């Protein structure tokens, strides 16, 4: 597997584009994007766990259920979340899908809709209607199309978050490309996130869904910035099969290779989101070893990563390992505190600051360092 350029347009048969149609009048950037596959796609998706769901989430779930996991396009906007907007909001989301389908000569059910922006503001669907011709005309099968679509979904993001990888499956070159946005409302599952992934792999819907769920569990669902869960979280992966590989229909080496590549891309995108978190000045990765199982390790790691006191220590470049032990202790996972070691990664390698639940070599016999390390 190797990293390549091109984002969602790296896989064969995918086009993307983006324009400014004026969804948020005060913004000058692109605000309406489109991703389109020239061939029918198998699709899988995951959405917000918030009970308050945006109209686009409700509609996209409905379309995927109707088609049995088939899509051709995703239309997405920034500047307005179309959440808490009632029946009018749902009608606006349907109108977006219908307009896209008519212009591309596909079925409305083959279009997913995604929105991000301010919650509770009526959606200006007329702006989308007026921009559809320009949006279709903006479609390109190259990096420029990808970049335009990516800009269109960004809100408070300060940097672009995208990537693409290439691997061999069954003697054929397979590509996976992705883009995401998100900088706030990040935790506990996914983020204020729109994430679109394309691949030219031939893969069954069941295998694609399983690969996506594992990848999200090990990437976006282990991401935390501020403790909020959005109304609009959406991740969609579309596979059009144009790579020509033998279809992946069951677990095995080819499924494992595809899933590893998808997961690697998702981890890269998740790290980019954490680095760009609103108000963030540090990117911190928490790694747990020796846990009973993956679920226990994930719970312990997330408890540390989400701790406000640990975040404060990291912000101040303070190796306050006592706060780490404290966060482990309330994670709801059974472990022996007297067996815990804590290390901080440094430029010269890992620095052991806690051994066996007590002060590590760095903190022994250093006057103020010992009580400071153990304190709250």
N, C-alpha and C positions, 0 to 999 in steps of 0.2 A: 504494500500500500504506500502511495506517495501523495503528497499535497500538490495540487495544481491550481490554476487560476480559472476564473470564469463564473464562480458562484453557481446560482441555479441554472445558468445557461451552459454550464460545462457538460452535462449529460446530453446525449443526442436528442433532438426533437423538441427541445424546450426553448421558448421565447419569453422575454420579459420586457416590460417598459414602465414608464411612469411620467406623470404630468402634474402641473399645478392647475386645479380646477376651482380653487377658492373655497374649500370646505371651511377653513378658518381664515376669515378675511385678513386678519392681522399677520398671517404667516406668508412669507415669500417663497418658501421652498416647495418642492413637489409634494403633493398630498394624496395622490390616487395612483395606485400601482396595479399591475396585472402580470400574472404568470400563466402561460398557456402551453399545453402540450399538443403537438401536431398529431399524436396518436392517442387512443384511449388509454387511460391509466388505471391501474389498481391503486387504491388509496387507503391510508390509515390515518387516524387523527386522535388527539387527546385534547380535552378542553378543561377550563377552570373547574375547580371543586367548590367554588363559591356558590351558595344557593341563589344569589342574585346574579343572573346571567344576562349578558348583552344580547340584543336581537340577532346579531350575526352568529353568535354561538348557537342559539336555538335553531336558526335556519340551517346552518352548516351541518349540525347533527342530524336534522331532519333529512337533508339531501343525501347524506352518506347512508342513512338507514334505508331510504327509498331505493337507491341504486345498488345496494349491497356492497358499497365501498368502491364506487367508480367515480372518477372525476376527470375533467379536462382542463379546468381553469380555476384560479383563485383571484378574486378582485379584493383589494385591501386599501383602506384609507387611514390617514392620520388626521388629527385635528378635532375629531368627534368620536366618542366611544359608542354612540348609539346604544347606550345602556340606561335603564330606568326611563325609557321613552314610550312604553306602552304599545298599543296596537299600531300607532303611527310609525313607531320605530321598526316594528316587524315588517310593516308594509314597505318601508324604505329599503330594508335589507332585501326583500323579495324583488323590489324594483331594480336594485343593483344587479342581482343575479339574472333577471329577465333581460335587462339591457345588454349585459355581457354575452349571454347566450345568443341573442338575436344577431349581434355584430359578428360573432364567431361561427354562427350557424351550427350550434350544438344545443343540447337540451338544458333547460334551466337547472334541472336536478344535477347536472354535471358541473355546476359552478359552486364553489365555496365562497363565502363572504367573510371578511375579517375587518374589524375596525379598532382603532385605538385613539385615545384623546380624552376630552372632558366628559364626565358622566352627567347625565340628566339634562342635557341640552338637546332640543329637537334637531333631528338630523336634516341637513339641507340637501335633500336628494336632487333638487333641481340643479345643483352644481355638478353632480355626477352626470346627470342627463346631458348637460351642455358640454361636458368634457369627453364623452364616450368616443367620438370620432377621432379626436386627438390621441386618446389613450390607445386605441387600436393601431393608429398610425405609428405610435412610438415603439411598438413591439420589435425587438431585435433578438437574434440568436447568438449574442456575444456578450462580452463583459460590459459594454456600454448599456445594454438593455438591463442586465442584472443590477448595475449601479443605480440606474434610474428608478427601478422598482424598490430597491433598498432604501434610497433616500425618501421615497414616498411613504414608508411606514415608520420613519423615525419621528420621535416626539422630543423628549428631553435628553435623548442620547447625544453624547458629545463625540462619539466615534462610530464608525461603521463596524458591524459585526457579521462576518461572513466567512465562507471557506468552501473548499471542494477537495475531494480525494479521488484517487484512481486505483483500481486493483484488478486482478485477473480472476475471473470465475469461469471454469469450464473452458479455458483457452480463449476467452473473449475479454476484451477490456471493458470494465464496468466503471461508471463514474457516479459519484454522489455529490451534489452541491447544496448549499444551504445559506440562508440569511435569517437574521433575527433582529428584533428590537427589544429594548427593555433596560430601564435604569432605576425604576422605582416600583413600589408595591411588589417586592420580591421576597417571598416566603409565605407558606411553607412548601407549596407544591407549584412547580413552574414559576412564573413571574408575571409582571404586567408585560406579557410576552406575546408577540406574534412571531412565529417561526415557520418558515416554509422550506421544505427539503424536496429536492427532485432527484430522481435516479433513472438511468436507462436500463437498470437490471430487470430481468424477467423473474418475477417472484410472486407467489400466491398471496392472496389477501391475508390469510391466517398467519403466514410466515412474516409478512411485512408488519402486521399488527404486533406480533410477538417481539420482533426486533425493535420496533419503535418503543414499546412499553419498557423493555429492558434498558434501552438507551436513555430514555427519559428518567427512569428510576435512578440511574447511575450518573446523571448529569444535572439536568434542570431541577429535579426534585431534591438535589443536594446543594442547592444554591440558596443563600440567604443574604439579604442586605438590611431590610428594614422591618420585617415582621408582618407585612400585609399580603393578602391574596387578592388578585384583581378579579374583575367581573368579565374580562375579555380574553383571558389566557387561551391561546390556540396554537397547536403545533400540528401541521399537516405534512405528510410525505406522500408523494406521487411517483409511481413507477410505471414507465411506459413500455418496457421490454425491448427497446430498440437496440440494445447492446448485442442481442442475439445469443446470449448465453443459454445453456440448458436451464429451463425454469426451475427455480428453487421452490420445492413444494413440501419439504419435510426437513426436520433437523438433520444435521450432518456437517461435514467439513465446509461445504460451500455456504450453507446458512451461517455457520460460525464466522466465516471470513467476512460475509456481508455485514453481519451484526457488529463485528468488531470495528469495521470501517464506519458504520453509521454511528456507533457509540463514540468513537474517537472524534468524529465531527461534532457531535452534540456536546461533548466535553469541552472542545475548543470554543464553541459558541457560548456555553455557560460561563466559562472563565472570562470571556470578553465582557459578558454582562456584569459579572461581579466586579471586574476592574472599573467598569463605567457606572457603578452604582451611584445614585444621587448622594453627594457629600462624601463619597469614599476617597481615601487617599492611599489605601493599602489594598493589595490583593492577598488574602490569607487562605492557605490550603491546610485543612486539618486531616491528618492521616492516622487511623487507629489500627494497631496490630494486636494479635493475640485474643481477639474477642471470640465469643462462642460461635457466632455465625455472622453473615453479612448484615442481617437486619440489626443485630446488636451493635455492630461496629458503626453502622450508619446513624443509629440513634445517638450513640455517644459523640460521634463527630459533629452532628448537627447541634447538639446541646452546647458544645464548646463554641462552634462557629456563630451561633445565634446569641451568645451571652453578651449583653451590653458591657459588662465589666471586662471581659476578654477583649472586646473590640476597643475599649478605651485604652487598655494596656498596649495593644498593638499600635494604636494611633500614636501613643507616646513612646513607642520603641522601648517598652518596659517589660523585661522578662519575668513578669509576675506569674509564676507557675501555680501559685495558690489559687488563683482565679480559674485556672484550667481544671484543677482537681475539684473545685467547688461545682463547676458546671457539669463535670462527669458525674458527680454524686447525685444530682437531681434529674439525671436523664431517664430514670426509670428502668435502668438495666442493672442486673445483679453482677457485681464484680468485687474483688478484694482490693481496697484502697492501698493496702500495704505492699502490693505487687506492682504498683503503677510507676512507670518511668515517663518523664516528659522531656522532650528535646525540642529546641528551636533551631530551625535551619538558618545558618549564617553563611557569609561569603566564604569562610574557611571550612564549611561543613557543618554537620549537626553539633549543637552544643547541649550537652546533658545538664539540665538545671534541676531535675528532680529524679531521685533514684529510690525505689521501694517506698514511695509515698512520703519521702522526706527530702531534705535539701541535697542536691547533687554536689559534685566536687566544686563546681564554680561558686557555690553559695556557702560552703563550710568555712567557718573561721573568718568571716568578712565583716564582723561588727554589724552594721545596720542592714547588710544585705540579707541575712538570714531571716529576721523577723519581717522585713519588708516583703521578702519572697513568699512567706507563708501567710501573710495577713490579707485582709479584705480591702 
